[in-house]
């Protein structure tokens, strides 16, 4: 891989390919529109663009972050266009509110609350296409205004998600020899002089390779490796930066706390994955939606906007807040002492492995459940005729492969078991490092994996077995 990063065409060729794919997916989404949400539930699987984006592209991004780190950023077409825009733009330093991380959190919440749960951009191909155009346009605008990769570092709505999940990955960007960096004269990997070179530019997110300790922020673009390779060539041990193996879960076990913006993001996502997995089974779906449904009836919320926002607040803010705060309240009632901020920013990382496992389970369920639709996608990529045929029962869907259910059951139970064990270990390390006079008083903190992971484990076992 490091040899590839030295090549001029890598990852540029892959970014051009994904850019072409993005344009085709937008075009494919613009061909199919509907205001009928019952029809949209089928159309989302018969329209080729929508099927690829939400059932394959997005799950693969999640899986790649967990197992390989932020490698999606390596081939992301938006990284390419925002970098090119910054070459001809104003190159202003991003203001403090952008650098705080709250824009990423707010952008994600906007997409989740309004885009998905109010406007159904994940079900209506036309709306999905408009969302992707908006995301593309935002990246260009930010690139024209601000320096380097400001969009990727401080605006991209999935930046926090990729960074948090990448803490689990056994691969990461760094340097072979830190002492070499300390004696470096040209500092081409961080210099303003090389910041806007097309190939071999300095870090777009203002990182010094020798200081990178985790996968949270590095985009794995490989530009610092090219810069190190092409400036003062011939020096022994250069290029020094590279993509190297590391032990599994190292970044998580190093107990680096989250920022406030990351913690808020993590809380919302922890509720989202509960919704994603629990709504797969009708029993837990009814239980999960009981409170929002009753509130909708009591408040007279009948429109898509009011229902979507109300459901989002309950499911993605109120419900995860209960999971997060119950262990802390029990800990304080038992006489434990820990500032609320320390709990949220430090112990919040114990939710990450369980969230990631649940996301993988959902990804496997989604990608495999869509297999029967591929029979009709090639002949009807727009998907409108196919959707009508499925609803009219004139087009039968092939049964899922026999291996699908038992295989996913085994994988889901195994993944959740590993995630809960890892979360328990993280809580134990956090208690040892940050809780004074822990003893029995610290026991309620183990409710983090106990309540949150236990909810997933019980649901998966009851549903699948």
N, C-alpha and C positions, 0 to 999 in steps of 0.2 A: 504493500500500500504506500509506503513512504517513497518508493521509487516512482510510483505513479504520480504522487503529489509533486514531484520535481518536473514532470512533463508539462509543457505549455498547454496541451490540449485537455489536461485533466485538472479540475472537474468541469472545465468549460463546455466540453462536448455534451456531458450529461445535463448541464444546466440548460443548454440550448434544446436538448431533447425534451426536458420537462417543461420548458417554456412553450414549445410546440404543442405538447400534450395539454397544457393549461388552456391555450387558445382553442384547441379542438373541443375540449370539455365545455368551455364557455359557449362555443357555437352550438354544441349538442344540447346544452341546457336551454338555450334561447328558443329552441324549436318546440318545446312542450310546456304549456301553461294550463292551469286549472284553478278554479276557486272552490271546487268540490273536494273537501278534505277526505271524504270516503274514497273517492276516485284517486286522490293523491297518494293514499296509502299503498295502492297497487302500482301507480305510475312511477313512484320512486324506485321501484325494482325493475321496471320494464324499460325505462329510459336509460340508454347506455351510459350517458354522461353522469347522471345522478347515481346510478348503480356503482360506477367505478369510483367516484369521489367519496361517497359516504360508506360504502360497504367494503372497499378494498384499499383505496389510497389512504384514507384517514386511519383505519386500523393498522396498516403497515407502518405509518409514521410513528404511531404509539409503540408498536413492537420494536421498531428500529431503535428508538430512544432507550428503551429498557435494556436491550441486549447489546447495543453498540454505541450508545451515547448519541450526541446530536449530529449524527451523520446525515439526517435529512437536510440540515442546513448546508451541508457540503454540495448537494445537487439542487437545492431550492432555486427555482427560476426567479423568485422575488428578490433573493439576495443579489442575483446578477443585475436585475433592472435598477434596483435602488443604488447599487454601487456605481453603475454607469451614470445614473442621474446625478449623483453627488460629484462626479467629475466635472460637470458643466454647471453645477448649482452654486448657491451662495456660500456653502460650507460654513454655516454658522455653528457655533458650539451649542449642543443641545442644552436647553435650560434645565434648572434644577427639578422642575415638576416632571420632566421627561425622564431624567436620570433616577428619579425616586423609585421607579418600577410600578407606580400606581396606574399609569396609563395602560400598561399591559393588562393589569388586573381588571381595570374598568372596561377595556376593549373586549376582553373575553366575556365579562358579565353581560355587556351589551349584546354580544352575539348570542349568548346562551339564553338570556331572558327574553330578548326582543326577537332576534333573528330566528332561533330554533323553536322556542316555546310560544311565540306569538304569531310569527309570520311563516313558520314551517318551511324554512329554507332548505331543510334536509329532506323534504318530501316533494316540493314543487320545483321541478328542474329550472324553470324560468327564474324563479326567485334565487335559486342557488347560483345561477349564472350572474345575476345582478350583484349578488354578494361577492363573488369572485372578482368581478370587474371593479367593485368598490375597494376591495382589498388591494388589488393591483394598482389602482389609481392613488390610493393612500400611500403606498410604498414609493411611487414615483414622486408624489408631492413632498413627502418627507425627505427623500433623497435630494430634491432640488433645493430644499431649504437648509438642511443641516449637514454637518460634516460626516464623512465616512459612512459606516453602516448604522446610522442612528435608528432606522426603522427596525432592523433585526435586533438591535441591542435593547431598545427602549419602547417599541411600539407593537411589534408582532404579537398578535393575541395568543399564540401558543408558545411564546418564548419561555414563560415560567414553567409550563407543563413539560416541555422538552428538557429544560434544565433540571427540574426536580426528579424526573424519571431517569435521567442520565446518571444520577448519583448511584444507581444500581448497576451500571454497566461495567463489564470487565475490560473496557478499552477506554483510553483517554489521551488527550493531547498534552504534550509536555516537552521537555528537553532531555537529551541524553546526559549532558554534563553541565550542571549549573555553574561550575567554576569557569567554564569557557565563556559563558555569558557575562560573568562579572569582569572579565578582562577584554570584552569586545569593545572595539573602537568605533566602528561605523554604526552600530545599533540600527541597522536597516529594518529590523522587525518592528521597531517602534517609532522610527524617525518620521517627522512631518515631510521630509524631502521625498520620501517614497510612498506617501499615503495615497496618492492617486495614480500610481502606475497601474496599467491594465493587468500586468502579470508581475508578481514579485513585490506587491505593495505591503506596507506595514499594516499591523493589525487594525481591522476596521471597527473593532469594539474596544479599542484602547487597552488591550491586555499586553503584558510582557510575558512571553512564553516561559521564561524561567520562574515566574511567579504563579503560574497556573497550578493550583493544587486540586482542583476538582473539575467536573464537567459542566458546571452550572451555566457558564457564560460563553465559553469558546465555541465558535461556529464551525470549527473543523474545516475551514476553507482551504487551509494549506498555504495561504499566501506568505505567511512568515517563513515557512520552510523554503519557498522559492526565493524570497528576499535574502535569506541567509546563504543560500546556495549561489546566488548570482552576484553578490557583492563581495569583493575581495576573494574570489575563488582561489582554491589551492591551499587554503589554510586547513591544517589537519583537523579532523573531527567535524568539519562543516559539510552539509547543513546539520545544525544541532537540534532544531525542533523536529517533532514527529509525532506520529500516532502509535502509542505503545500499549501493550497489555498491562493490566493491573489486576489486583485481586478482586474477586467478586464483592460487590457492595462496599468497596473501600470508602467511597465518598460519603456514603450514608453512615458508616461506622466511625468516621472521623468526627461525627457529631457537630458539623458546622451548622450553626443556627440559621434559620430563614430570616429574611427581612420581613418587615410588617406587611409589605405588599405581597410578598410570596406567601406568607401565612394566610392572608385573606383569600388569595387565589386558591391555595391548597384546601382551605375549608369549603369553598364553593365546589371544587372538583370532587371532594370527598362525598358531598351530597349528590352530585351528578352521577357518580358511578353506582351509588346505591339505587338511584332511579333506573339507570341503564340495565342493571342486572335483575333487580327485583321485579321490574315490569315484564320480564321474560316469562314469568310464571303467573297464571291468572290469580292464584290464591294470594301471593304476596303483592301483586299489583293492586288488587282490591283493598288490601290492608293499607298499602302505602298511599293510595289516592283517597282514602276515606275522609281524612281531615280536610284536604283541599276541596273535595266535592261538597262537603257539608258547609264549608265557609262560602263557597260559590253560591250555594242555594240561599244561605242566610243573607248574603250581601246583594243578591240579585245579579251577580256577574254572569252574563250570558255571551258577551262578545268574545272574539278570539283574543283581542288585546287584554281585556280585563282578566279573563280566565288564565291566559298564558302568564301574565305578570304575577297574579296571585299564586298560581301553582309554583312558579319559580321561586318566589320569596319563601314559601313554606318548605319546598323540597330542597332547595339549594342554599338556603341561608338558615332558616329556623331549625330544620331537622339536623343538619350537620353541627350546628351550634350546640345541640343537646349532646351529641356524641363527644364533642370536644370539651364541653364544660363539666359534664357529670363527673369524670375522674378528678378534675381539679377541685370541684366543690367537695367531693368525698374526702379528698386529701386534706383540704383545709379543715373540715369538720373533725378529722382524726387528729388534728393538732399539728399537721405539717406546715412548714413555712416555705413559700416560694412565691416571688412576685408574679402577678398575672402575666406580665409581659414576657418574663423568662419562660413561663410554662408554654405560652402560645408559640413563641419563636423557637424554643429548644425542643420541647416535647412534641410539638407539631410534626416533626420529621418522622415520628413513629407511625404516623398514618400513611406515609408514602408507600411502603412495600405492599400494604393491604390494598390501597387504591390502585397501584400498578397491577397487582394480581387480578383484581376485579376488572380492570380495563382489558387485560389480556383475555379473560374469560368472555367478556362481551365481544371482543374482536373476533374470537374463534366462532362464537355463536352466529355472529352476523355474516362473516364471510362464507361459512359453510351453509347457512340457511338460504343463501341466495343462489346456490348452485343450479337449481331447477330453472331459473329465469334465463340462464345463458342459452338455453335451447332456442329462444325466440329473439334474442338481442341482435344477432348478426342480420337477420332478415328484416327486422323492424327496430333500428336503433333509436328512432324517436319514441317508440314505445306506446303511443296512444292507442293504436289498433290492438296491440297485444293486451293492454290493460283492459280494454272493453271486452275482449274475448275471454279473459280470465274471469272477469266479473259476471259475464253472461254464461259462464260454464261451457263455452264452445271451444276453449283452448285449455286442455288439462295440463297441470304441472306434474312433472315427473317426481316420484317419491325420492326423498333424500337417501343418500347411500346408507347401507345397513351399518357401516362402521362409525357413522357420525356420532350418534348418541352415546354409545359406550366409550368411545375415544374421548369425547369432550368431557364426559363425567369423570373419567380417571384424571385427565389433565387438570380440570377445574379443582377437584379435591386436593390434588397434589400441590398445585400452585398456591392455593389458599393456606394449606398447611405450612408450606415453606414461608409464606408471607407473615403469618401469625407468629411463627417461631422467630423470624427475623425482627419483627416488631417488639416482641418480648425481650430479645437480647438488647435492642436499642434502648428500650426503657430502662433495663437494668444498668446499662452503661451510663445513661443520663442521670439516674438516681445516684450512682457512685460518684459522679463528677460534680453534680450541682445541688444535691439535697443534703443538708446538714442533719445529723442525728436522724437518719432515715428510719432504720428498724421497721417495726410493724406499721408505723405511720405512713410509710411510703407505699404500702401495699395497694391503696386505691389507684395509684398511677398505672398499675398493671391492667386497669379497666380499659385503657386505650385499646390494646389488642383484644382484650376480653369482650368488650361491648361491640366495638366496630368490626373486628375480625370475626367474632363469634356470630354476629348477625349474618354475615355472608356465609360462614361455614354451615350454620343451621339451615339457612335457606337453600343452599346448594344441595346438601345431603337430603333434606326433605323432598326437594323437587326432583332430583335426579335418581334417588334410590327408593 
